[in-house]
Amino acid sequence: MSAIILKIILCSSIFIAIYYLFLEKERMHRFNRLYLLSSLLLSYVIPFITITIQRPEVKTQPQLILEETTQQLVFMHQEEESFNWMHIVWSIYVIITFFLLLKSIFALLTVRKIQGERQIYQHHKIILTEENLSPFSFWNTIYMGKRYMKNDTIDPRIFLHEKAHIEQKHSADLIFLGFLKIFTWFNPVLFLYHKAMVTNHEFLADEAVLKNPFSISEYQNLILDEMIGTQKFPLTHTFNFNNTKKRFIMMTTKKSKYSLLRKTAGITALITTVVLFSEKTYAHSTEDSLAFNQNNSSSNIPVDTNYKQANSNPIKNQPTEKTLPTQNSNDKKTLQESAVTAELKKEDSQVIADTISPKTAVKDGKSTNYTTDSNTGKDFVEAQYPGGNAELRKKIGNTMDLTTLSTTKGTITSTAYIRIDEKGKATQITTSGNDEVFNKEYLKTITAISNETVWQPATKNGKAVATSLKIPATMTFDNFK
């Protein structure tokens, strides 16, 4: 979750920086509005985008060996169970979110409660109030004091300005942004987006007014006269919007000859950020997938990521061909499959002794705060992956993406430690080994599998208990000739 939040903040920061550096001062307001909306949306979508690319050609033949698993009882320290930082973090998030939601609802109700005379003026809804209310618009309605209606006519410059806000649906942009601010208030970049969007809306409304034969200087004086108004409603567009300096400069700015170049820079930035920050997966060919399924049909103990049966680092006590020197090839294959099946059944049913060492698991070089029971006894029944250990090995082999290890040579190892609670949920997962890339991929794989799995919990004396599961893995790389 923290990685997703970091990507959202980083992407939105890059996008808004590009806007202020290259786009804001250009007279291309419609493109800028589209950029602001699309870049903001992309900031929240990019962390969930997965791009499938062609798998690079590798010069090695990686072989993944999943060794025998072991389990032990886990006893969590009482003080660790009674205090959880995540509960505090989530509580703070819920409280702030709820406060912001109530604040937004109150702001909407405040606008809706404005009382006044309702009219239809040039096919648009107008509410005229007795108060000295400066003109503003929200959704499909224009609000203003009655003093702005003279001889049943509104100053056309004021009306055209607010009409532009309504017809261009600027309120929808602010509602969308407000929704994000409520539920992702931890993203400080949203406040910069709000300022940029409102300013862009005013540029568009001013542009709509000045398409008509009005004097720019007289229109600017009208805006200055209206700045004496003090009311400001969230999610609305006020005629006397106080960012006058930028508005006045933009009114006299000519379209730059570099507009196309700046548009290209903005679009390029969007595409580049999508590619850089999205998840990458490698495509597998049909032939590779077929070979993988065929090799896994006979035994799931060694898993070869190039979809060939592993021929080194065999599982302990795994039967091999040299134990049957007098049999023909068909008989040897049949006997081997029977021996492997028997070994798997034996493995699934046996109680593993206490072999995890050290008894305190390690995560990022730090010891986790739990201990293990070395006296499991005969009444201890291990936690079970749905389908058994063989199915777990097959799932790991299908999930892992080891193409990032294509330049590795020799043998690397990693061990996954999984804490499974009394309800069969994996609550703590760590990995340790002699290769950081392998550790990260192994952790990612085990975490993905555990998130979609409800284990059959371990039992001791017929009662469900928490256990620690240890799954060692070895990768061997042989160079192609």
C-alpha positions as CSV (number, residue, x, y, z in Angstrom):
1,M,0.0,0.0,0.0
2,S,2.8,2.4,0.9
3,A,4.4,1.8,-2.5
4,I,1.1,2.7,-4.3
5,I,0.7,5.9,-2.3
6,L,4.3,6.9,-3.0
7,K,3.8,6.3,-6.7
8,I,0.6,8.4,-6.7
9,I,2.3,11.4,-5.0
10,L,5.4,11.1,-7.2
11,C,3.4,10.9,-10.5
12,S,1.1,13.8,-9.6
13,S,4.2,15.9,-8.5
14,I,5.9,15.3,-11.9
15,F,2.7,16.1,-13.8
16,I,1.9,19.4,-12.0
17,A,5.5,20.5,-12.2
18,I,5.5,20.0,-16.0
19,Y,2.2,22.1,-16.1
20,Y,3.6,25.0,-14.2
21,L,6.9,25.0,-16.0
22,F,5.7,24.6,-19.6
23,L,1.9,24.9,-20.0
24,E,0.3,27.4,-17.6
25,K,1.5,30.6,-19.3
26,E,0.5,29.4,-22.8
27,R,-2.7,30.6,-24.3
28,M,-4.0,27.0,-24.9
29,H,-6.6,26.8,-22.1
30,R,-8.6,23.9,-23.4
31,F,-5.5,21.7,-23.9
32,N,-4.4,22.7,-20.4
33,R,-7.7,21.7,-18.9
34,L,-7.5,18.4,-20.6
35,Y,-3.9,17.9,-19.4
36,L,-4.8,18.7,-15.8
37,L,-7.7,16.3,-15.7
38,S,-6.0,13.4,-17.5
39,S,-2.7,13.8,-15.6
40,L,-4.5,13.8,-12.3
41,L,-6.5,10.7,-13.3
42,L,-3.4,9.0,-14.5
43,S,-1.6,9.7,-11.3
44,Y,-4.1,7.4,-9.5
45,V,-4.3,4.8,-12.3
46,I,-0.6,4.3,-13.1
47,P,0.3,2.3,-10.0
48,F,-2.3,-0.3,-11.0
49,I,-1.3,-0.5,-14.7
50,T,0.5,-3.6,-15.8
51,I,2.5,-3.6,-19.1
52,T,3.3,-6.9,-20.7
53,I,6.5,-6.9,-22.7
54,Q,8.4,-9.5,-24.7
55,R,10.5,-11.6,-22.5
56,P,14.2,-10.9,-23.0
57,E,16.4,-13.6,-24.4
58,V,18.6,-15.1,-21.6
59,K,21.9,-16.9,-21.7
60,T,21.3,-19.0,-18.7
61,Q,18.9,-21.8,-17.8
62,P,17.6,-21.1,-14.3
63,Q,16.4,-24.0,-12.3
64,L,14.2,-23.4,-9.3
65,I,14.3,-26.0,-6.5
66,L,11.7,-25.8,-3.8
67,E,13.0,-27.8,-0.8
68,E,11.1,-29.5,2.0
69,T,9.0,-27.2,4.1
70,T,9.0,-27.2,7.9
71,Q,6.6,-25.8,10.5
72,Q,6.6,-24.8,14.1
73,L,4.2,-23.3,16.7
74,V,4.4,-19.6,17.1
75,F,3.8,-17.7,20.3
76,M,3.4,-13.9,19.9
77,H,4.4,-11.7,22.7
78,Q,1.4,-10.2,24.5
79,E,2.6,-6.6,24.2
80,E,3.0,-6.9,20.4
81,E,-0.6,-8.2,20.0
82,S,-2.0,-5.4,22.1
83,F,-0.4,-2.6,20.2
84,N,-0.6,-2.1,16.4
85,W,0.6,1.0,14.7
86,M,-1.5,0.3,11.7
87,H,-4.7,0.5,13.8
88,I,-3.7,4.0,14.8
89,V,-2.8,5.0,11.2
90,W,-6.2,3.7,9.9
91,S,-8.0,5.5,12.8
92,I,-6.4,8.8,11.9
93,Y,-7.2,8.3,8.2
94,V,-10.9,7.5,8.9
95,I,-11.3,10.5,11.3
96,I,-9.7,13.0,8.8
97,T,-11.6,11.6,5.9
98,F,-14.9,11.7,7.8
99,F,-14.2,15.3,8.8
100,L,-13.5,16.4,5.2
101,L,-16.6,14.5,3.9
102,L,-18.8,16.4,6.4
103,K,-17.1,19.7,5.5
104,S,-17.8,19.1,1.8
105,I,-21.4,18.1,2.4
106,F,-21.9,21.2,4.5
107,A,-20.5,23.4,1.8
108,L,-22.9,21.9,-0.8
109,L,-25.8,22.4,1.5
110,T,-24.8,26.0,2.1
111,V,-25.1,26.7,-1.6
112,R,-28.4,24.8,-1.9
113,K,-29.9,26.8,1.0
114,I,-29.4,30.1,-0.7
115,Q,-32.9,31.7,-1.0
116,G,-34.0,34.0,-3.7
117,E,-36.1,34.7,-6.7
118,R,-35.7,32.0,-9.3
119,Q,-35.8,33.1,-12.9
120,I,-34.9,31.7,-16.4
121,Y,-32.6,34.2,-18.1
122,Q,-31.6,33.4,-21.7
123,H,-32.3,29.7,-21.1
124,H,-30.2,29.5,-17.9
125,K,-31.4,29.3,-14.2
126,I,-30.8,32.4,-12.2
127,I,-31.3,32.9,-8.4
128,L,-31.6,36.6,-7.4
129,T,-31.1,37.2,-3.7
130,E,-31.9,40.1,-1.4
131,E,-28.3,40.0,-0.1
132,N,-25.5,41.9,-1.8
133,L,-24.2,38.6,-3.3
134,S,-21.5,38.8,-5.9
135,P,-22.2,36.7,-9.0
136,F,-21.0,33.1,-8.9
137,S,-22.1,29.8,-10.5
138,F,-22.4,26.2,-9.4
139,W,-23.4,23.3,-11.6
140,N,-26.3,24.7,-13.8
141,T,-27.3,27.8,-11.7
142,I,-26.1,31.4,-11.5
143,Y,-26.4,33.1,-8.1
144,M,-26.3,36.9,-7.6
145,G,-27.8,39.8,-5.7
146,K,-30.8,41.6,-7.2
147,R,-28.8,44.7,-7.8
148,Y,-27.1,43.0,-10.7
149,M,-30.4,42.8,-12.5
150,K,-31.3,46.2,-13.9
151,N,-34.3,46.7,-16.2
152,D,-34.6,42.9,-16.3
153,T,-31.1,42.8,-17.8
154,I,-27.7,41.5,-16.4
155,D,-24.5,43.0,-17.5
156,P,-23.6,40.8,-20.5
157,R,-20.0,40.5,-19.5
158,I,-21.0,39.0,-16.1
159,F,-23.6,36.7,-17.6
160,L,-21.3,35.4,-20.4
161,H,-18.5,34.8,-17.8
162,E,-20.8,32.6,-15.6
163,K,-22.5,31.1,-18.6
164,A,-19.1,29.8,-19.8
165,H,-18.5,28.1,-16.4
166,I,-21.9,26.4,-16.7
167,E,-21.7,25.3,-20.3
168,Q,-18.2,24.0,-20.0
169,K,-19.1,22.0,-16.9
170,H,-16.3,23.4,-14.7
171,S,-18.1,22.4,-11.6
172,A,-17.7,18.7,-12.6
173,D,-13.9,19.2,-12.5
174,L,-14.0,20.7,-9.0
175,I,-16.3,18.0,-7.7
176,F,-14.0,15.3,-9.1
177,L,-11.0,17.0,-7.4
178,G,-12.9,17.5,-4.2
179,F,-13.7,13.7,-4.1
180,L,-10.0,13.0,-4.4
181,K,-9.1,15.5,-1.7
182,I,-11.6,13.8,0.7
183,F,-10.3,10.3,0.3
184,T,-6.6,11.0,-0.5
185,W,-6.0,14.1,1.6
186,F,-2.5,12.8,2.3
187,N,-1.5,13.8,-1.3
188,P,-0.4,17.5,-0.9
189,V,-0.1,17.9,-4.7
190,L,-3.9,18.1,-4.9
191,F,-3.9,21.6,-3.5
192,L,-1.6,22.7,-6.4
193,Y,-4.0,21.0,-8.8
194,H,-7.0,22.8,-7.2
195,K,-5.3,26.2,-7.7
196,A,-4.3,25.3,-11.3
197,M,-7.8,24.1,-12.2
198,V,-9.6,27.1,-10.8
199,T,-7.2,29.5,-12.6
200,N,-7.6,27.6,-15.8
201,H,-11.4,27.8,-15.5
202,E,-11.2,31.6,-15.1
203,F,-9.0,31.8,-18.2
204,L,-11.6,29.9,-20.2
205,A,-14.5,32.1,-18.9
206,D,-12.6,35.3,-19.6
207,E,-11.7,34.0,-23.1
208,A,-15.5,33.4,-23.7
209,V,-16.3,37.0,-22.7
210,L,-13.5,38.6,-24.8
211,K,-14.6,36.8,-28.0
212,N,-17.3,39.4,-28.1
213,P,-16.6,43.1,-28.9
214,F,-15.9,44.2,-25.3
215,S,-13.1,46.5,-24.2
216,I,-10.4,44.5,-22.3
217,S,-9.7,47.5,-20.0
218,E,-13.4,48.1,-19.2
219,Y,-13.8,44.3,-18.5
220,Q,-10.7,44.4,-16.2
221,N,-12.2,47.5,-14.3
222,L,-15.4,45.6,-13.9
223,I,-13.5,42.7,-12.2
224,L,-11.7,45.1,-9.9
225,D,-14.9,46.8,-8.9
226,E,-16.4,43.4,-8.0
227,M,-13.4,42.5,-5.8
228,I,-15.1,44.3,-2.9
229,G,-17.3,41.2,-2.5
230,T,-16.3,38.9,0.4
231,Q,-18.2,35.7,0.0
232,K,-16.4,32.6,-1.2
233,F,-18.1,29.2,-1.5
234,P,-16.1,26.0,-2.1
235,L,-16.7,24.2,-5.4
236,T,-18.1,27.3,-7.0
237,H,-16.8,29.8,-9.6
238,T,-17.0,33.4,-8.5
239,F,-16.9,36.3,-11.0
240,N,-14.5,38.3,-8.8
241,F,-12.1,35.4,-8.5
242,N,-9.1,37.1,-6.7
243,N,-6.2,35.8,-8.9
244,T,-6.5,39.0,-11.0
245,K,-2.9,39.4,-12.0
246,K,-2.6,36.2,-13.9
247,R,-6.0,36.8,-15.5
248,F,-5.2,40.3,-16.7
249,I,-1.8,39.1,-18.1
250,M,-3.5,36.2,-19.9
251,M,-6.1,38.5,-21.5
252,T,-3.4,40.3,-23.4
253,T,-1.1,37.4,-24.1
254,K,-0.8,36.2,-27.7
255,K,-0.7,32.6,-28.7
256,S,3.0,31.5,-28.7
257,K,4.6,29.8,-31.7
258,Y,5.9,27.2,-29.3
259,S,2.5,26.0,-28.3
260,L,2.7,22.9,-30.3
261,L,6.1,22.1,-28.9
262,R,4.8,22.5,-25.3
263,K,1.8,20.4,-26.0
264,T,4.1,17.7,-27.3
265,A,6.2,17.9,-24.1
266,G,3.2,17.5,-22.0
267,I,1.9,14.4,-23.8
268,T,5.4,12.9,-23.9
269,A,5.6,13.4,-20.1
270,L,2.3,11.5,-19.6
271,I,3.4,8.6,-21.8
272,T,6.9,8.4,-20.2
273,T,5.6,8.4,-16.7
274,V,3.1,5.6,-17.5
275,V,6.0,3.5,-18.8
276,L,8.3,4.2,-15.9
277,F,6.0,3.8,-13.0
278,S,3.7,0.9,-14.2
279,E,4.3,-2.7,-13.3
280,K,6.2,-4.8,-15.9
281,T,5.5,-8.4,-16.7
282,Y,7.1,-10.6,-19.3
283,A,5.0,-12.5,-21.9
284,H,5.5,-16.2,-22.3
285,S,5.2,-18.0,-25.6
286,T,2.6,-20.8,-26.1
287,E,5.4,-23.3,-26.6
288,D,6.9,-22.4,-23.3
289,S,3.6,-22.7,-21.5
290,L,3.0,-26.1,-23.0
291,A,6.4,-27.4,-22.1
292,F,5.9,-26.1,-18.5
293,N,2.6,-27.9,-18.1
294,Q,4.1,-31.1,-19.5
295,N,7.1,-31.0,-17.1
296,N,4.9,-30.3,-14.1
297,S,2.6,-33.2,-14.8
298,S,5.0,-35.8,-13.4
299,S,6.5,-34.0,-10.5
300,N,6.2,-30.6,-8.8
301,I,9.3,-30.8,-6.5
302,P,11.8,-29.1,-8.8
303,V,10.4,-26.2,-10.9
304,D,12.4,-25.1,-13.9
305,T,11.7,-21.5,-14.9
306,N,12.8,-22.3,-18.5
307,Y,10.3,-25.1,-18.4
308,K,12.7,-28.1,-18.4
309,Q,13.0,-30.7,-15.7
310,A,15.7,-29.6,-13.2
311,N,18.8,-31.8,-13.2
312,S,20.8,-30.5,-10.3
313,N,20.3,-29.8,-6.6
314,P,17.7,-32.6,-6.2
315,I,15.2,-32.8,-3.4
316,K,16.4,-34.8,-0.4
317,N,15.5,-38.5,-0.8
318,Q,14.0,-37.9,-4.3
319,P,14.3,-41.1,-6.4
320,T,16.4,-41.0,-9.6
321,E,17.0,-43.2,-12.6
322,K,20.3,-44.7,-11.3
323,T,18.3,-46.6,-8.5
324,L,16.7,-48.7,-11.3
325,P,19.6,-49.9,-13.5
326,T,18.0,-53.0,-14.9
327,Q,14.7,-51.6,-16.1
328,N,13.8,-50.6,-19.6
329,S,12.8,-46.9,-20.2
330,N,9.0,-47.4,-19.9
331,D,9.3,-49.4,-16.7
332,K,11.7,-46.9,-15.3
333,K,9.3,-44.0,-16.0
334,T,6.4,-45.8,-14.4
335,L,8.4,-46.8,-11.3
336,Q,9.8,-43.3,-10.9
337,E,6.3,-41.7,-11.0
338,S,5.1,-44.2,-8.4
339,A,8.1,-43.5,-6.2
340,V,7.6,-39.7,-6.4
341,T,3.9,-40.0,-5.6
342,A,4.7,-42.2,-2.6
343,E,7.3,-39.7,-1.5
344,L,4.8,-36.8,-1.8
345,K,2.2,-38.6,0.2
346,K,4.7,-39.4,2.8
347,E,5.8,-35.8,3.0
348,D,2.2,-34.5,3.2
349,S,1.4,-36.8,6.1
350,Q,4.6,-36.7,8.2
351,V,5.1,-34.4,11.2
352,I,8.3,-32.3,10.6
353,A,10.7,-32.0,13.5
354,D,11.9,-28.7,14.9
355,T,14.5,-27.7,12.3
356,I,13.9,-23.9,11.9
357,S,17.0,-22.0,12.9
358,P,17.3,-19.4,14.2
359,K,14.1,-19.4,16.2
360,T,13.7,-15.7,15.7
361,A,12.9,-14.9,12.0
362,V,14.8,-12.2,10.3
363,K,13.3,-9.3,8.3
364,D,15.5,-6.7,6.7
365,G,18.3,-7.6,9.1
366,K,16.1,-7.2,12.2
367,S,14.6,-9.9,14.4
368,T,10.9,-10.2,14.5
369,N,9.3,-10.4,17.9
370,Y,8.1,-14.0,18.1
371,T,9.4,-17.3,19.4
372,T,8.9,-20.9,18.4
373,D,7.9,-24.1,20.2
374,S,10.4,-26.9,19.9
375,N,8.0,-29.4,21.5
376,T,5.3,-29.8,19.0
377,G,4.5,-33.4,20.0
378,K,2.5,-36.1,18.3
379,D,-0.7,-34.1,18.6
380,F,0.5,-31.3,16.3
381,V,-1.0,-31.2,12.8
382,E,0.7,-28.8,10.3
383,A,-1.0,-26.0,8.5
384,Q,-1.9,-27.1,5.0
385,Y,-2.0,-25.2,1.6
386,P,-5.2,-26.0,-0.3
387,G,-4.3,-28.9,-2.5
388,G,-1.2,-29.9,-0.5
389,N,2.5,-29.2,-0.7
390,A,2.8,-30.3,-4.3
391,E,0.1,-27.8,-5.4
392,L,1.9,-25.0,-3.4
393,R,5.2,-25.7,-5.2
394,K,3.4,-25.7,-8.6
395,K,1.7,-22.4,-7.7
396,I,5.0,-20.8,-6.7
397,G,6.6,-22.0,-10.0
398,N,3.8,-20.5,-12.0
399,T,3.8,-17.2,-10.2
400,M,7.5,-16.3,-9.9
401,D,9.0,-14.1,-12.6
402,L,12.7,-14.8,-12.6
403,T,13.6,-13.0,-15.8
404,T,15.3,-10.3,-13.7
405,L,17.8,-12.9,-12.7
406,S,19.0,-13.6,-16.2
407,T,22.5,-12.2,-15.6
408,T,23.0,-14.2,-12.4
409,K,25.5,-17.1,-12.4
410,G,26.0,-20.0,-10.0
411,T,23.6,-20.9,-7.2
412,I,21.5,-18.5,-5.1
413,T,19.2,-19.3,-2.2
414,S,16.3,-17.7,-0.4
415,T,14.0,-18.9,2.4
416,A,10.5,-17.7,3.0
417,Y,9.0,-17.5,6.5
418,I,5.2,-17.4,6.6
419,R,3.3,-16.9,9.8
420,I,-0.2,-18.5,9.6
421,D,-2.7,-17.6,12.3
422,E,-5.4,-19.7,13.9
423,K,-7.9,-18.7,11.1
424,G,-5.5,-19.8,8.3
425,K,-4.5,-16.3,7.2
426,A,-0.9,-15.4,6.5
427,T,-0.2,-12.4,8.7
428,Q,3.6,-12.1,8.4
429,I,5.9,-12.9,5.5
430,T,9.6,-12.4,5.3
431,T,12.4,-13.8,3.1
432,S,16.2,-14.0,3.6
433,G,19.0,-15.3,1.4
434,N,22.2,-14.5,-0.4
435,D,20.7,-12.6,-3.4
436,E,18.6,-9.4,-2.9
437,V,16.8,-9.6,-6.2
438,F,15.8,-13.2,-5.6
439,N,14.7,-12.4,-2.1
440,K,12.4,-9.6,-3.4
441,E,10.8,-11.7,-6.1
442,Y,10.4,-14.6,-3.8
443,L,8.7,-12.3,-1.2
444,K,6.5,-10.8,-3.9
445,T,5.4,-14.3,-5.0
446,I,4.7,-15.7,-1.6
447,T,2.8,-12.5,-0.6
448,A,0.7,-12.7,-3.8
449,I,-0.2,-16.3,-3.2
450,S,-0.9,-15.8,0.5
451,N,-3.2,-12.8,-0.2
452,E,-5.5,-15.1,-2.3
453,T,-5.2,-18.1,0.0
454,V,-6.9,-19.3,3.2
455,W,-4.8,-22.0,4.6
456,Q,-6.0,-24.9,6.6
457,P,-4.6,-23.8,10.0
458,A,-2.4,-26.0,12.1
459,T,-3.9,-27.8,15.2
460,K,-2.4,-28.9,18.5
461,N,-4.5,-31.2,20.7
462,G,-7.4,-30.5,18.3
463,K,-7.2,-26.7,18.7
464,A,-6.2,-24.3,15.9
465,V,-2.9,-22.6,16.6
466,A,-0.6,-20.2,14.8
467,T,2.5,-21.6,13.1
468,S,5.5,-20.5,11.3
469,L,6.1,-22.1,7.9
470,K,9.6,-22.2,6.3
471,I,10.0,-22.8,2.5
472,P,13.6,-22.8,1.3
473,A,14.3,-22.3,-2.4
474,T,17.4,-22.7,-4.6
475,M,18.2,-21.3,-8.0
476,T,20.9,-22.8,-10.2
477,F,22.1,-21.2,-13.4
478,D,23.9,-23.2,-16.1
479,N,25.3,-21.4,-19.1
480,F,24.1,-22.5,-22.6
481,K,26.8,-24.0,-24.8
